[in-house]
Amino acid sequence: MTTNQNGANAAGSRQDAPAGEKPRVSSATPQNRLEVDAAGAVDFTAQLVRIRSVDEPGVSSEREAADLVVAKMREWGWEPEVIEVAPGRPNVIFTLGGGEPGPVLGFEGHLDVVTEGEYGEWSFDPFGAEIVDGRLYGRGAADMKAGVAAMLYGARAMQLFGPFPGSIRLFVLSDEEGGMLGAKRAVAAGALEGVSGVIICEPEGDEVCPTSKGAIRLRVDIVGKMTHGAMPELGRNPLPVLGKVLASVEALQRELQDRHGNDEHLGAIYLSPTVVDGGEAIQMNTIPARASLWLDLRTIPGVDHAALIGRIADDCSEIGAAAAIAVTVEVIDDRPPVDTSVDDPIVQCLLSAHRKITGFQPEIGGVPGTTDGTIFTRDAGVPTVVYGPGGKWIAHQVDEYVSVESIGRYALTYAEAARAFLTGSLA
């Protein structure tokens, strides 16, 4: 990891701010005040949104956005480590030393966004970063370029605040919307070593979310025998088998929902068919040789993933055997639920910081999907919690937006959470 080697001097003080940098948001504490350049954070969010870093297979999507992050870090005197995850898809990681011994706190965000879809459905240019009525619009405004900006400016506030115990490690990663290759590479490279907890800066609408649903991605392949549609007895049609697999999955979903009920913060288990492929050389008068089905399984704590995968594989095998057709199940990815204790310091520091900055107790919530934090917890055993600017349900939608006011407020809350976590002083 690239660390700030200059200790307390590198952490600096408010007098170290470059000429023209004017913090606009501060904590209410009269002394030892943390200050955040809210206007700078909003402007940086807009710059990121204007970059079309869409996660598309085979496309170098995050390079330009990562270059912008690196340039901002270097403007502040930081020298980040840039790790190529795939061509044109870098991770940017930097550790800000506080100048005193102590724990390591992580903040994580990703630079890729989902497709904007049809331009004509948007009321605003999806990459225009237009600000209207206090909202900054654009693809990735909430998910999650505002979170990236807020965590960077929050760390900058801690640097200008002065010496502090421990350090802050910033993870700005690639491919969260795809296979989470950036998070997996970060863990494999040892970037999580020594980290005591990570705040995932995804949009959750002011909720502090220590739990996240698990996700299992399965591919079911059904191999029959092609023949003429007029002579089905000479072939083995995979499509009726596919239909029976779909019915079996639907029945299993009902069974699991009845058994496990609704999680307080995450809701129900879902087994969703998402892609159906009827096979190659599809013709009206031809029975195909093969068919495939993709399943997106969303689980809650208490669901045994190995048992669930085994049950689906056994059901598919039984259905295939009855039709003399081979049915195989491939596990594409297996991400368990995250269930960090509310009593963990990484959760408590956010609850404390949110109360201090807003004057209100935040709601405890859950993430309906998965985040890079799932990989950090699964593969590195690091506790994670999700909390970031933007509405919880606005991600991936047309006219995605983030409240302008929230960007600076979250940056300040992140700084306050870092101070609480690293000093052990919860408000």
DRENDO-1510 file (C-alpha; in Angstrom, 1 decimal, always signed):
<recs>
REC; n; res; u; v; w
REC; 1; MET; +0.0; +0.0; +0.0 .
REC; 2; THR; +1.1; +3.6; -0.6 .
REC; 3; THR; +1.1; +5.4; +2.7 .
REC; 4; ASN; +1.8; +8.9; +3.7 .
REC; 5; GLN; +5.2; +8.6; +5.2 .
REC; 6; ASN; +5.5; +12.0; +6.8 .
REC; 7; GLY; +3.4; +11.3; +9.8 .
REC; 8; ALA; +2.1; +14.3; +11.6 .
REC; 9; ASN; +3.6; +16.7; +9.2 .
REC; 10; ALA; +1.8; +15.0; +6.3 .
REC; 11; ALA; -1.5; +15.2; +8.2 .
REC; 12; GLY; -0.9; +18.9; +8.5 .
REC; 13; SER; -3.3; +21.4; +9.8 .
REC; 14; ARG; -6.0; +23.7; +8.3 .
REC; 15; GLN; -3.2; +26.2; +7.5 .
REC; 16; ASP; -1.9; +23.6; +5.0 .
REC; 17; ALA; -4.9; +24.1; +2.7 .
REC; 18; PRO; -3.9; +25.3; -0.8 .
REC; 19; ALA; -4.7; +29.0; -1.6 .
REC; 20; GLY; -8.3; +29.3; -2.6 .
REC; 21; GLU; -9.5; +26.1; -0.8 .
REC; 22; LYS; -12.3; +27.2; +1.5 .
REC; 23; PRO; -14.0; +24.6; +3.6 .
REC; 24; ARG; -17.8; +25.3; +3.6 .
REC; 25; VAL; -19.2; +22.7; +6.0 .
REC; 26; SER; -18.0; +22.1; +9.5 .
REC; 27; SER; -18.9; +20.0; +12.6 .
REC; 28; ALA; -20.8; +21.9; +15.3 .
REC; 29; THR; -17.9; +21.4; +17.8 .
REC; 30; PRO; -16.4; +24.8; +18.5 .
REC; 31; GLN; -13.0; +23.4; +19.1 .
REC; 32; ASN; -11.1; +20.8; +17.1 .
REC; 33; ARG; -13.4; +21.5; +14.3 .
REC; 34; LEU; -13.5; +19.3; +11.2 .
REC; 35; GLU; -14.1; +21.3; +8.0 .
REC; 36; VAL; -15.1; +20.0; +4.6 .
REC; 37; ASP; -14.9; +21.8; +1.2 .
REC; 38; ALA; -18.5; +21.0; +0.3 .
REC; 39; ALA; -18.5; +23.1; -2.9 .
REC; 40; GLY; -15.4; +21.2; -4.0 .
REC; 41; ALA; -17.0; +17.8; -3.3 .
REC; 42; VAL; -20.1; +18.8; -5.4 .
REC; 43; ASP; -17.9; +20.0; -8.3 .
REC; 44; PHE; -15.8; +16.8; -8.2 .
REC; 45; THR; -19.0; +14.7; -8.2 .
REC; 46; ALA; -20.1; +16.6; -11.3 .
REC; 47; GLN; -16.8; +16.0; -13.0 .
REC; 48; LEU; -17.0; +12.3; -12.3 .
REC; 49; VAL; -20.6; +12.1; -13.5 .
REC; 50; ARG; -19.7; +13.7; -16.8 .
REC; 51; ILE; -17.4; +10.7; -17.5 .
REC; 52; ARG; -19.3; +7.8; -19.1 .
REC; 53; SER; -17.7; +5.0; -17.1 .
REC; 54; VAL; -20.3; +2.4; -18.0 .
REC; 55; ASP; -19.6; -1.2; -17.1 .
REC; 56; GLU; -19.7; -2.9; -20.5 .
REC; 57; PRO; -18.1; -6.2; -21.4 .
REC; 58; GLY; -14.8; -5.7; -23.1 .
REC; 59; VAL; -14.8; -1.9; -22.7 .
REC; 60; SER; -12.2; +0.1; -20.9 .
REC; 61; SER; -14.7; +2.0; -18.8 .
REC; 62; GLU; -13.1; +3.4; -15.7 .
REC; 63; ARG; -9.7; +4.7; -16.9 .
REC; 64; GLU; -10.7; +8.4; -17.4 .
REC; 65; ALA; -12.6; +8.5; -14.1 .
REC; 66; ALA; -9.6; +6.9; -12.3 .
REC; 67; ASP; -7.3; +9.4; -13.8 .
REC; 68; LEU; -9.4; +12.2; -12.4 .
REC; 69; VAL; -9.3; +10.6; -9.0 .
REC; 70; VAL; -5.5; +10.2; -9.2 .
REC; 71; ALA; -5.1; +13.9; -10.3 .
REC; 72; LYS; -7.2; +15.1; -7.3 .
REC; 73; MET; -5.2; +13.0; -4.9 .
REC; 74; ARG; -1.9; +14.3; -6.3 .
REC; 75; GLU; -3.3; +17.8; -6.0 .
REC; 76; TRP; -3.5; +17.2; -2.3 .
REC; 77; GLY; +0.0; +15.7; -2.1 .
REC; 78; TRP; -1.1; +12.1; -2.0 .
REC; 79; GLU; +0.6; +9.4; -4.1 .
REC; 80; PRO; -1.9; +6.6; -4.7 .
REC; 81; GLU; -1.2; +3.1; -5.9 .
REC; 82; VAL; -2.9; +2.3; -9.3 .
REC; 83; ILE; -3.4; -1.4; -10.0 .
REC; 84; GLU; -4.7; -2.5; -13.4 .
REC; 85; VAL; -7.5; -5.0; -12.8 .
REC; 86; ALA; -8.2; -5.5; -16.5 .
REC; 87; PRO; -7.3; -3.4; -19.5 .
REC; 88; GLY; -8.5; +0.2; -18.9 .
REC; 89; ARG; -10.0; -0.8; -15.5 .
REC; 90; PRO; -7.7; +0.3; -12.6 .
REC; 91; ASN; -8.1; +0.3; -8.9 .
REC; 92; VAL; -6.9; +3.4; -7.1 .
REC; 93; ILE; -5.8; +2.8; -3.5 .
REC; 94; PHE; -4.3; +5.2; -1.0 .
REC; 95; THR; -3.5; +5.1; +2.7 .
REC; 96; LEU; -3.5; +8.4; +4.5 .
REC; 97; GLY; -1.3; +8.2; +7.6 .
REC; 98; GLY; -2.4; +10.1; +10.6 .
REC; 99; GLY; +1.0; +10.5; +12.2 .
REC; 100; GLU; +0.2; +8.4; +15.3 .
REC; 101; PRO; -0.1; +4.6; +16.0 .
REC; 102; GLY; -3.6; +3.3; +15.7 .
REC; 103; PRO; -6.1; +1.2; +13.7 .
REC; 104; VAL; -6.8; +1.4; +9.9 .
REC; 105; LEU; -10.2; +2.5; +8.7 .
REC; 106; GLY; -11.3; +1.9; +5.1 .
REC; 107; PHE; -13.6; +3.8; +2.9 .
REC; 108; GLU; -14.7; +2.2; -0.4 .
REC; 109; GLY; -16.4; +3.3; -3.6 .
REC; 110; HIS; -16.5; +2.2; -7.2 .
REC; 111; LEU; -16.2; +4.2; -10.5 .
REC; 112; ASP; -18.2; +2.1; -12.9 .
REC; 113; VAL; -21.9; +2.7; -13.5 .
REC; 114; VAL; -24.7; +0.8; -15.3 .
REC; 115; THR; -25.8; +1.8; -18.7 .
REC; 116; GLU; -27.9; +4.9; -19.1 .
REC; 117; GLY; -30.4; +3.0; -21.3 .
REC; 118; GLU; -32.5; +5.0; -23.7 .
REC; 119; TYR; -31.4; +8.6; -23.9 .
REC; 120; GLY; -34.9; +9.7; -24.8 .
REC; 121; GLU; -36.4; +8.4; -21.5 .
REC; 122; TRP; -34.2; +10.9; -19.5 .
REC; 123; SER; -35.4; +14.4; -18.6 .
REC; 124; PHE; -31.7; +15.4; -18.4 .
REC; 125; ASP; -28.5; +14.5; -20.2 .
REC; 126; PRO; -27.5; +11.4; -18.3 .
REC; 127; PHE; -23.9; +12.5; -18.4 .
REC; 128; GLY; -24.5; +16.3; -18.1 .
REC; 129; ALA; -24.4; +16.5; -14.3 .
REC; 130; GLU; -27.0; +19.2; -14.4 .
REC; 131; ILE; -28.0; +20.8; -11.1 .
REC; 132; VAL; -31.7; +21.6; -10.9 .
REC; 133; ASP; -33.7; +22.5; -7.7 .
REC; 134; GLY; -30.9; +21.2; -5.4 .
REC; 135; ARG; -30.4; +17.9; -7.2 .
REC; 136; LEU; -27.4; +16.8; -9.3 .
REC; 137; TYR; -28.7; +14.6; -12.1 .
REC; 138; GLY; -26.9; +11.9; -14.1 .
REC; 139; ARG; -26.1; +8.3; -14.4 .
REC; 140; GLY; -24.0; +7.4; -11.4 .
REC; 141; ALA; -24.8; +10.5; -9.5 .
REC; 142; ALA; -26.0; +8.4; -6.5 .
REC; 143; ASP; -24.5; +5.1; -7.5 .
REC; 144; MET; -22.0; +6.1; -6.6 .
REC; 145; LYS; -19.9; +9.0; -7.7 .
REC; 146; ALA; -21.2; +11.2; -5.0 .
REC; 147; GLY; -20.1; +8.6; -2.5 .
REC; 148; VAL; -16.6; +8.5; -4.0 .
REC; 149; ALA; -16.3; +12.3; -3.9 .
REC; 150; ALA; -17.6; +12.5; -0.3 .
REC; 151; MET; -15.2; +9.9; +1.0 .
REC; 152; LEU; -12.2; +11.6; -0.7 .
REC; 153; TYR; -13.2; +15.0; +0.7 .
REC; 154; GLY; -13.9; +13.5; +4.1 .
REC; 155; ALA; -10.4; +12.0; +4.2 .
REC; 156; ARG; -9.0; +15.4; +3.1 .
REC; 157; ALA; -10.8; +17.0; +6.0 .
REC; 158; MET; -9.1; +14.6; +8.4 .
REC; 159; GLN; -5.7; +15.4; +6.8 .
REC; 160; LEU; -6.2; +19.1; +7.3 .
REC; 161; PHE; -7.6; +18.6; +10.8 .
REC; 162; GLY; -4.2; +17.6; +12.0 .
REC; 163; PRO; -2.5; +14.5; +13.4 .
REC; 164; PHE; -4.8; +11.6; +14.3 .
REC; 165; PRO; -4.2; +8.0; +15.4 .
REC; 166; GLY; -3.9; +5.3; +12.8 .
REC; 167; SER; -4.7; +5.7; +9.1 .
REC; 168; ILE; -7.4; +5.9; +6.5 .
REC; 169; ARG; -7.3; +3.6; +3.5 .
REC; 170; LEU; -9.3; +4.7; +0.5 .
REC; 171; PHE; -10.4; +2.1; -2.0 .
REC; 172; VAL; -11.6; +3.5; -5.4 .
REC; 173; LEU; -12.4; +0.3; -7.4 .
REC; 174; SER; -13.4; -1.0; -10.8 .
REC; 175; ASP; -16.1; -3.4; -11.9 .
REC; 176; GLU; -18.5; -3.4; -8.9 .
REC; 177; GLU; -21.5; -3.5; -11.3 .
REC; 178; GLY; -20.0; -6.6; -13.0 .
REC; 179; GLY; -18.1; -9.4; -11.4 .
REC; 180; MET; -16.6; -7.2; -8.6 .
REC; 181; LEU; -13.1; -7.9; -10.0 .
REC; 182; GLY; -11.8; -4.7; -8.4 .
REC; 183; ALA; -12.7; -5.8; -4.9 .
REC; 184; LYS; -11.5; -9.4; -5.5 .
REC; 185; ARG; -8.2; -8.1; -6.8 .
REC; 186; ALA; -7.8; -5.7; -3.8 .
REC; 187; VAL; -8.2; -8.6; -1.4 .
REC; 188; ALA; -5.9; -10.8; -3.4 .
REC; 189; ALA; -3.2; -8.1; -3.5 .
REC; 190; GLY; -3.3; -7.8; +0.3 .
REC; 191; ALA; -4.9; -4.3; +0.4 .
REC; 192; LEU; -7.2; -5.3; +3.2 .
REC; 193; GLU; -4.4; -6.5; +5.5 .
REC; 194; GLY; -4.5; -4.6; +8.8 .
REC; 195; VAL; -7.8; -2.9; +8.1 .
REC; 196; SER; -10.2; -3.0; +11.1 .
REC; 197; GLY; -13.4; -2.1; +9.2 .
REC; 198; VAL; -14.6; -0.5; +6.0 .
REC; 199; ILE; -17.4; +2.0; +5.3 .
REC; 200; ILE; -18.9; +1.2; +1.9 .
REC; 201; CYS; -20.1; +4.6; +0.5 .
REC; 202; GLU; -23.1; +3.3; -1.5 .
REC; 203; PRO; -26.4; +5.3; -1.5 .
REC; 204; GLU; -28.7; +4.2; +1.3 .
REC; 205; GLY; -30.9; +7.2; +2.0 .
REC; 206; ASP; -29.5; +8.1; +5.4 .
REC; 207; GLU; -29.8; +4.5; +6.7 .
REC; 208; VAL; -26.8; +2.8; +8.3 .
REC; 209; CYS; -26.8; -0.7; +6.8 .
REC; 210; PRO; -24.7; -3.4; +8.6 .
REC; 211; THR; -26.5; -6.2; +6.7 .
REC; 212; SER; -26.7; -7.0; +3.0 .
REC; 213; LYS; -28.4; -9.7; +1.0 .
REC; 214; GLY; -26.3; -12.6; -0.3 .
REC; 215; ALA; -26.2; -13.3; -4.1 .
REC; 216; ILE; -25.7; -16.6; -5.9 .
REC; 217; ARG; -25.5; -16.5; -9.7 .
REC; 218; LEU; -26.2; -19.9; -11.4 .
REC; 219; ARG; -26.3; -21.0; -15.0 .
REC; 220; VAL; -28.4; -24.1; -15.9 .
REC; 221; ASP; -27.5; -25.8; -19.2 .
REC; 222; ILE; -29.9; -28.3; -20.7 .
REC; 223; VAL; -28.5; -30.5; -23.5 .
REC; 224; GLY; -30.9; -32.4; -25.7 .
REC; 225; LYS; -30.8; -33.4; -29.4 .
REC; 226; MET; -31.7; -31.3; -32.4 .
REC; 227; THR; -34.3; -32.6; -34.8 .
REC; 228; HIS; -37.0; -31.5; -37.2 .
REC; 229; GLY; -40.1; -30.0; -35.5 .
REC; 230; ALA; -42.3; -32.5; -37.4 .
REC; 231; MET; -40.3; -35.4; -36.0 .
REC; 232; PRO; -39.9; -34.7; -32.3 .
REC; 233; GLU; -39.6; -38.4; -31.5 .
REC; 234; LEU; -36.1; -38.4; -33.2 .
REC; 235; GLY; -34.8; -35.7; -30.9 .
REC; 236; ARG; -34.8; -34.6; -27.2 .
REC; 237; ASN; -36.3; -31.2; -26.7 .
REC; 238; PRO; -34.7; -29.1; -24.0 .
REC; 239; LEU; -37.4; -26.5; -23.8 .
REC; 240; PRO; -40.1; -28.4; -21.9 .
REC; 241; VAL; -37.3; -29.3; -19.4 .
REC; 242; LEU; -36.4; -25.7; -19.1 .
REC; 243; GLY; -40.1; -25.0; -18.3 .
REC; 244; LYS; -40.1; -27.6; -15.6 .
REC; 245; VAL; -36.9; -26.1; -14.1 .
REC; 246; LEU; -38.5; -22.7; -14.0 .
REC; 247; ALA; -41.5; -24.2; -12.2 .
REC; 248; SER; -39.3; -26.0; -9.8 .
REC; 249; VAL; -37.4; -22.8; -9.0 .
REC; 250; GLU; -40.6; -20.9; -8.4 .
REC; 251; ALA; -41.8; -23.6; -6.0 .
REC; 252; LEU; -38.5; -23.6; -4.1 .
REC; 253; GLN; -38.7; -19.8; -3.7 .
REC; 254; ARG; -42.2; -20.2; -2.1 .
REC; 255; GLU; -40.8; -23.0; +0.2 .
REC; 256; LEU; -37.8; -20.9; +1.3 .
REC; 257; GLN; -39.9; -17.8; +1.9 .
REC; 258; ASP; -42.3; -19.8; +4.0 .
REC; 259; ARG; -39.4; -21.3; +6.0 .
REC; 260; HIS; -37.3; -18.2; +6.6 .
REC; 261; GLY; -39.9; -15.4; +6.5 .
REC; 262; ASN; -38.9; -11.8; +6.0 .
REC; 263; ASP; -35.7; -10.5; +7.5 .
REC; 264; GLU; -36.3; -7.3; +9.4 .
REC; 265; HIS; -34.0; -5.2; +7.2 .
REC; 266; LEU; -33.6; -7.3; +4.0 .
REC; 267; GLY; -37.0; -8.7; +3.3 .
REC; 268; ALA; -37.6; -12.0; +1.6 .
REC; 269; ILE; -35.5; -14.5; -0.3 .
REC; 270; TYR; -35.8; -14.4; -4.1 .
REC; 271; LEU; -34.8; -16.9; -6.7 .
REC; 272; SER; -35.1; -14.9; -10.0 .
REC; 273; PRO; -34.7; -16.3; -13.5 .
REC; 274; THR; -33.1; -13.5; -15.4 .
REC; 275; VAL; -31.9; -14.8; -18.8 .
REC; 276; VAL; -33.3; -17.6; -21.0 .
REC; 277; ASP; -31.3; -18.8; -24.0 .
REC; 278; GLY; -33.3; -21.1; -26.4 .
REC; 279; GLY; -30.2; -22.3; -28.1 .
REC; 280; GLU; -28.2; -21.7; -31.3 .
REC; 281; ALA; -29.7; -21.7; -34.9 .
REC; 282; ILE; -33.2; -21.1; -33.7 .
REC; 283; GLN; -35.8; -21.8; -36.4 .
REC; 284; MET; -39.5; -22.2; -36.3 .
REC; 285; ASN; -39.4; -25.8; -37.6 .
REC; 286; THR; -36.4; -27.0; -35.6 .
REC; 287; ILE; -36.2; -28.4; -32.1 .
REC; 288; PRO; -33.0; -27.0; -30.6 .
REC; 289; ALA; -30.2; -29.1; -29.2 .
REC; 290; ARG; -29.7; -27.0; -26.1 .
REC; 291; ALA; -31.1; -24.3; -23.9 .
REC; 292; SER; -29.8; -22.3; -20.9 .
REC; 293; LEU; -31.2; -20.5; -18.0 .
REC; 294; TRP; -29.5; -17.9; -15.6 .
REC; 295; LEU; -30.7; -17.6; -12.0 .
REC; 296; ASP; -30.1; -14.7; -9.7 .
REC; 297; LEU; -30.6; -15.9; -6.1 .
REC; 298; ARG; -30.9; -13.3; -3.3 .
REC; 299; THR; -30.6; -14.7; +0.2 .
REC; 300; ILE; -30.8; -13.5; +3.8 .
REC; 301; PRO; -28.8; -14.5; +6.9 .
REC; 302; GLY; -29.6; -18.1; +7.9 .
REC; 303; VAL; -29.8; -19.5; +4.4 .
REC; 304; ASP; -27.2; -22.2; +3.8 .
REC; 305; HIS; -25.8; -21.4; +0.3 .
REC; 306; ALA; -24.2; -24.8; -0.2 .
REC; 307; ALA; -27.4; -26.6; +0.7 .
REC; 308; LEU; -29.4; -24.3; -1.6 .
REC; 309; ILE; -27.1; -24.8; -4.6 .
REC; 310; GLY; -27.2; -28.5; -3.9 .
REC; 311; ARG; -31.0; -28.6; -3.8 .
REC; 312; ILE; -31.3; -26.8; -7.1 .
REC; 313; ALA; -28.7; -29.1; -8.7 .
REC; 314; ASP; -30.5; -32.2; -7.4 .
REC; 315; ASP; -33.9; -30.9; -8.6 .
REC; 316; CYS; -32.5; -30.1; -12.1 .
REC; 317; SER; -30.8; -33.5; -12.3 .
REC; 318; GLU; -34.0; -35.3; -11.4 .
REC; 319; ILE; -36.0; -33.3; -14.0 .
REC; 320; GLY; -33.4; -34.0; -16.7 .
REC; 321; ALA; -33.2; -37.7; -15.9 .
REC; 322; ALA; -37.0; -38.1; -16.3 .
REC; 323; ALA; -36.6; -36.6; -19.9 .
REC; 324; ALA; -33.3; -38.4; -20.7 .
REC; 325; ILE; -31.7; -35.0; -21.0 .
REC; 326; ALA; -28.5; -33.8; -19.3 .
REC; 327; VAL; -29.1; -30.8; -17.0 .
REC; 328; THR; -26.0; -29.2; -15.4 .
REC; 329; VAL; -25.7; -26.3; -12.9 .
REC; 330; GLU; -22.7; -24.0; -12.9 .
REC; 331; VAL; -22.0; -21.6; -10.0 .
REC; 332; ILE; -20.9; -18.3; -11.5 .
REC; 333; ASP; -20.6; -16.5; -8.2 .
REC; 334; ASP; -21.5; -17.1; -4.6 .
REC; 335; ARG; -21.6; -14.1; -2.3 .
REC; 336; PRO; -22.9; -14.7; +1.2 .
REC; 337; PRO; -25.1; -12.2; +3.1 .
REC; 338; VAL; -23.2; -9.7; +5.2 .
REC; 339; ASP; -24.4; -9.5; +8.8 .
REC; 340; THR; -22.1; -7.1; +10.8 .
REC; 341; SER; -23.1; -6.7; +14.4 .
REC; 342; VAL; -24.7; -3.3; +15.2 .
REC; 343; ASP; -22.3; -3.3; +18.2 .
REC; 344; ASP; -19.2; -3.4; +16.0 .
REC; 345; PRO; -17.1; -0.2; +16.1 .
REC; 346; ILE; -17.5; +0.3; +12.4 .
REC; 347; VAL; -21.3; +0.6; +12.8 .
REC; 348; GLN; -21.1; +2.5; +16.1 .
REC; 349; CYS; -18.8; +5.2; +14.6 .
REC; 350; LEU; -21.3; +5.9; +11.8 .
REC; 351; LEU; -24.3; +6.0; +14.2 .
REC; 352; SER; -22.3; +8.5; +16.4 .
REC; 353; ALA; -21.2; +10.6; +13.5 .
REC; 354; HIS; -24.7; +10.8; +11.9 .
REC; 355; ARG; -26.2; +11.9; +15.2 .
REC; 356; LYS; -23.5; +14.5; +15.7 .
REC; 357; ILE; -23.7; +16.0; +12.2 .
REC; 358; THR; -27.5; +15.9; +11.7 .
REC; 359; GLY; -28.9; +15.9; +15.3 .
REC; 360; PHE; -30.9; +12.8; +14.4 .
REC; 361; GLN; -30.6; +9.1; +15.2 .
REC; 362; PRO; -30.2; +7.3; +11.8 .
REC; 363; GLU; -32.3; +4.3; +10.9 .
REC; 364; ILE; -30.7; +0.8; +10.8 .
REC; 365; GLY; -31.3; -0.7; +7.4 .
REC; 366; GLY; -30.2; -3.4; +5.1 .
REC; 367; VAL; -28.8; -3.5; +1.5 .
REC; 368; PRO; -31.2; -5.2; -0.9 .
REC; 369; GLY; -28.3; -6.1; -3.2 .
REC; 370; THR; -24.6; -6.8; -2.7 .
REC; 371; THR; -21.7; -4.4; -2.6 .
REC; 372; ASP; -17.9; -4.7; -2.8 .
REC; 373; GLY; -18.2; -4.9; +1.0 .
REC; 374; THR; -19.6; -8.4; +0.5 .
REC; 375; ILE; -16.2; -9.4; -1.1 .
REC; 376; PHE; -14.2; -7.7; +1.7 .
REC; 377; THR; -16.1; -9.6; +4.4 .
REC; 378; ARG; -16.3; -12.9; +2.5 .
REC; 379; ASP; -12.6; -13.0; +1.4 .
REC; 380; ALA; -10.8; -10.9; +4.0 .
REC; 381; GLY; -13.0; -11.3; +7.0 .
REC; 382; VAL; -13.2; -7.5; +7.5 .
REC; 383; PRO; -16.4; -6.1; +9.0 .
REC; 384; THR; -18.2; -3.7; +6.6 .
REC; 385; VAL; -21.2; -1.3; +6.8 .
REC; 386; VAL; -22.9; +0.6; +4.0 .
REC; 387; TYR; -23.8; +4.3; +4.2 .
REC; 388; GLY; -23.7; +6.9; +1.5 .
REC; 389; PRO; -25.4; +9.9; -0.2 .
REC; 390; GLY; -28.3; +9.3; -2.5 .
REC; 391; GLY; -31.7; +7.6; -2.3 .
REC; 392; LYS; -31.8; +3.9; -1.5 .
REC; 393; TRP; -34.1; +3.1; -4.5 .
REC; 394; ILE; -32.8; +5.6; -7.1 .
REC; 395; ALA; -29.8; +3.6; -8.4 .
REC; 396; HIS; -30.0; +2.3; -12.0 .
REC; 397; GLN; -33.1; +4.3; -12.7 .
REC; 398; VAL; -33.8; +7.0; -15.3 .
REC; 399; ASP; -33.2; +10.6; -14.0 .
REC; 400; GLU; -30.9; +9.3; -11.3 .
REC; 401; TYR; -29.9; +12.1; -8.9 .
REC; 402; VAL; -28.3; +13.0; -5.7 .
REC; 403; SER; -29.1; +15.9; -3.4 .
REC; 404; VAL; -26.4; +18.6; -3.7 .
REC; 405; GLU; -26.7; +19.3; +0.1 .
REC; 406; SER; -26.0; +15.7; +1.0 .
REC; 407; ILE; -22.6; +15.4; -0.7 .
REC; 408; GLY; -20.9; +17.8; +1.7 .
REC; 409; ARG; -22.8; +16.5; +4.6 .
REC; 410; TYR; -21.8; +13.0; +4.0 .
REC; 411; ALA; -18.1; +14.0; +3.5 .
REC; 412; LEU; -18.3; +15.7; +6.9 .
REC; 413; THR; -20.0; +12.7; +8.5 .
REC; 414; TYR; -17.3; +10.4; +7.0 .
REC; 415; ALA; -14.6; +12.6; +8.6 .
REC; 416; GLU; -16.5; +12.6; +11.9 .
REC; 417; ALA; -16.9; +8.8; +11.7 .
REC; 418; ALA; -13.2; +8.4; +11.0 .
REC; 419; ARG; -12.3; +10.6; +14.0 .
REC; 420; ALA; -14.6; +8.6; +16.2 .
REC; 421; PHE; -13.4; +5.2; +15.0 .
REC; 422; LEU; -9.7; +6.0; +15.1 .
REC; 423; THR; -9.7; +7.8; +18.4 .
REC; 424; GLY; -12.3; +5.5; +20.0 .
REC; 425; SER; -14.4; +8.5; +21.1 .
REC; 426; LEU; -18.0; +8.0; +20.2 .
REC; 427; ALA; -20.4; +10.9; +20.7 .
</recs>
